[in-house]
Amino acid sequence: MIMILLDREAERFMLRSSPMEKAEDIQALLDAELRRITDEHCWQKIRELLVSPQPVEREWDYGAPDERFTCWTILEHPPSNTGIAYCAQGFGPSFPWGLVFLSGPHMNIGMDSSWYTSLEEAFRNCQAWEGPNPEGYESN
């Protein structure tokens, strides 16, 4: 068990140390996140909404003027015009999974309250999730 935890920490450190630039890298990260989800209903719903990782340049409102980061859209929920993206920058070092708009006037990275430590946590806070959360569950 200790080795598994060390492997997870090493994986997170490596992924946070260098920005992701290839869809294959994002897919590997996504696959690792999916393996961590133990709730079958949650896992299945995420799988239904996944898309091939797509890079989207989004404005970072907390840095230099016109600063932008690549956020990889990995999940789309068209009825709500929202999705989940991975970004190693911005809030990414600590909270790399974010709730984002798919189109329209609010295509920036958004606020810190919309970014999470794991894919599962982001999904449990998105509009597509209608299932129950585990007893005592709190995000962030």
C-alpha positions as CSV (number, residue, x, y, z in Angstrom):
1,M,0.0,0.0,0.0
2,I,2.8,2.4,0.8
3,M,4.4,1.8,-2.6
4,I,1.1,2.6,-4.3
5,L,0.8,5.9,-2.5
6,L,4.4,6.8,-3.4
7,D,3.8,5.9,-7.0
8,R,0.7,8.2,-7.0
9,E,2.7,11.0,-5.5
10,A,5.6,10.5,-7.9
11,E,3.1,10.5,-10.8
12,R,1.4,13.7,-9.6
13,F,4.8,15.4,-9.1
14,M,6.0,14.4,-12.6
15,L,2.8,15.6,-14.2
16,R,2.9,18.9,-12.3
17,S,6.6,19.5,-13.0
18,S,6.2,19.9,-16.8
19,P,3.3,21.2,-18.8
20,M,1.4,18.6,-20.8
21,E,1.7,19.2,-24.5
22,K,0.6,16.0,-26.2
23,A,-2.8,14.4,-26.3
24,E,-1.2,11.0,-25.6
25,D,0.2,12.4,-22.3
26,I,-3.2,13.7,-21.3
27,Q,-4.9,10.4,-22.2
28,A,-2.4,8.6,-20.0
29,L,-3.1,10.9,-17.1
30,L,-6.9,10.5,-17.7
31,D,-6.6,6.7,-17.7
32,A,-4.7,6.9,-14.4
33,E,-7.5,9.1,-12.9
34,L,-10.2,6.7,-14.1
35,R,-8.4,3.8,-12.4
36,R,-8.7,5.6,-9.1
37,I,-12.5,5.9,-9.3
38,T,-14.2,3.1,-7.3
39,D,-17.8,4.2,-7.6
40,E,-19.1,2.3,-10.6
41,H,-22.0,4.7,-11.3
42,C,-19.7,7.7,-11.3
43,W,-17.1,5.9,-13.4
44,Q,-19.7,4.8,-16.0
45,K,-21.2,8.3,-16.3
46,I,-17.8,9.9,-16.8
47,R,-17.0,7.3,-19.5
48,E,-20.2,8.2,-21.3
49,L,-19.2,11.9,-21.5
50,L,-15.5,11.6,-22.3
51,V,-14.1,13.0,-25.5
52,S,-10.6,12.8,-27.0
53,P,-8.4,15.3,-25.3
54,Q,-8.6,18.6,-27.1
55,P,-6.4,21.6,-26.3
56,V,-8.1,24.9,-25.7
57,E,-6.2,28.1,-25.0
58,R,-7.9,29.9,-22.1
59,E,-7.3,33.3,-20.6
60,W,-5.7,33.3,-17.1
61,D,-7.3,36.2,-15.3
62,Y,-4.9,36.2,-12.4
63,G,-1.6,36.8,-14.2
64,A,-0.1,39.2,-16.8
65,P,-2.5,40.8,-19.2
66,D,-3.5,38.4,-22.1
67,E,-1.8,35.5,-20.3
68,R,-3.2,32.2,-21.6
69,F,-2.7,28.5,-20.7
70,T,-3.6,25.4,-22.6
71,C,-6.4,23.5,-20.9
72,W,-7.2,20.0,-22.3
73,T,-10.9,19.4,-22.6
74,I,-11.6,15.7,-21.7
75,L,-15.3,15.6,-20.9
76,E,-18.2,17.4,-22.4
77,H,-21.8,17.9,-21.3
78,P,-23.5,19.7,-24.1
79,P,-26.9,20.2,-22.4
80,S,-25.2,22.5,-19.8
81,N,-22.5,23.8,-22.2
82,T,-20.0,22.7,-19.6
83,G,-17.1,20.2,-19.5
84,I,-14.0,19.2,-17.5
85,A,-10.5,20.2,-18.5
86,Y,-7.0,19.4,-17.3
87,C,-4.5,22.2,-17.0
88,A,-1.0,21.9,-15.5
89,Q,-0.7,25.7,-15.1
90,G,-2.9,28.3,-13.5
91,F,-4.5,26.5,-10.6
92,G,-3.0,23.3,-12.0
93,P,-0.2,22.6,-9.7
94,S,-2.6,21.9,-6.9
95,F,-6.0,21.7,-8.6
96,P,-5.5,20.6,-12.2
97,W,-9.1,19.4,-13.0
98,G,-11.5,22.2,-13.8
99,L,-15.1,22.9,-14.7
100,V,-15.2,25.0,-17.9
101,F,-17.6,26.3,-20.4
102,L,-17.5,24.7,-23.9
103,S,-18.4,27.8,-25.8
104,G,-19.7,31.4,-25.3
105,P,-18.4,34.5,-23.6
106,H,-16.9,32.8,-20.5
107,M,-14.1,30.7,-22.1
108,N,-11.5,31.7,-19.6
109,I,-10.0,29.4,-16.9
110,G,-12.4,30.7,-14.4
111,M,-12.2,30.9,-10.6
112,D,-10.4,28.7,-8.2
113,S,-13.6,27.3,-6.8
114,S,-14.2,25.5,-10.1
115,W,-10.8,23.6,-10.0
116,Y,-10.2,20.3,-8.1
117,T,-7.5,17.8,-7.1
118,S,-9.0,14.9,-9.0
119,L,-11.1,14.1,-12.0
120,E,-13.7,12.4,-9.8
121,E,-13.9,15.4,-7.5
122,A,-14.5,17.7,-10.5
123,F,-17.1,15.4,-11.9
124,R,-19.0,15.2,-8.6
125,N,-19.3,19.0,-8.8
126,C,-20.3,19.3,-12.4
127,Q,-23.8,19.7,-13.8
128,A,-23.7,16.3,-15.5
129,W,-23.5,14.4,-12.1
130,E,-26.9,13.6,-10.7
131,G,-25.9,10.7,-8.5
132,P,-25.3,10.6,-4.7
133,N,-21.9,11.3,-3.2
134,P,-20.4,9.1,-0.5
135,E,-21.4,9.8,3.1
136,G,-19.3,12.6,4.5
137,Y,-18.1,13.7,1.0
138,E,-16.8,17.2,0.7
139,S,-15.0,18.7,-2.2
140,N,-11.7,20.6,-2.0
